[in-house]
Amino acid sequence: MVCVEIGDIFQPMFESAGKPIAMAVFVRREEGDVHCEVTAYFSPVAKDVAELFEALPCVRPAREGLDLLAGVKIAGRRFSLNDKTALLSK
């Protein structure tokens, strides 16, 4: 599952960066007829992780329906995604 892979790669990079609050990955899950589609949004500070997944820049997603996948739990409340984030859709 791509979420597990993202978390496994993100965590050591997050820790070596000193666990910055602004470094986070959020996901949005959308139910389909056959399977669930997951889109991961990387904060700009998580750019190095995003590049490993060949993520593309995108505009800031709406907060509704986003769940924190990796990073500091408070990131969802205190951290506002900038106008550019990285997008991964699988």
N, C-alpha and C positions, 0 to 999 in steps of 0.2 A: 504494500500500500504506500502510495506516494507521501502521505502525511507522516508515516513512521520514518521514511527515508529523510524527509526534510528535518524532522526533529533530531534524528541521529547525527546529521551533519551540522545542524544549527548549534546544538548544545555546546560542543567543545569550542566552537568559534566564539560563541556568546561568552563563555567563561574566560577564554583567553583575552577577550576585549574588555574584561572587567565588569561584565553584566550590565551594560548600559540600558537604562529604562527605555530609550528610544529605539533599541534594537529588538524587533519583534516580527513575528509572522502571524497573520490572521488568515482564517479560511472561511469560505462561504460554501455551504453544501446545498445543492439544489436537487430535489428528488425528480427523477425521470421515470418513464414507464418501465424501463428495464433495470437501470442502475442509477446511482447517485453521482452527480458531477460535482467535483470539488475544485474550487478556484482558490489559490493561495496568493495572498498579497504580502509582499515583503516591504518593511519600512526601508527608507533610503539608507539607514545605518546598516541594514542587513544586506547591502548590495553585493558583498562578496559571496554570500550564500546564494542569493538570487541568481548570480551569474553561473554558478555550478549547475543550476537547473534551466539555464538558457531562458530565464525570465525576461520579459520585455517591459519597458516603461509604460505606464498607464496613468490616467488621472486618478485622483483619490476616490476610493469606493465609498458608497454610503455606509454608515456605521451599522445600520439595521441589518441583522442577520449575520454579522461577522462574529466569529469566535476566535479567541486567542489560541493559537496552536503552540507557539513557543515564544519565550521571553518572560518578562516580569508580569505577574498578574495585574498589577496596577497599571500597566501600559495601556490597557483598554480604556481606562478612565482618564488618565493624565496625558497620555500621548495622543496627539492628533496627527494622523497621517498627513504628510506634506502633500502639496499639489502633484507631486510626481512620486509614484511608488513603482515597484516592480510587480509584474503579473505573471503568474504561472497557471496555466489551465490544462488539466489532464483529466 
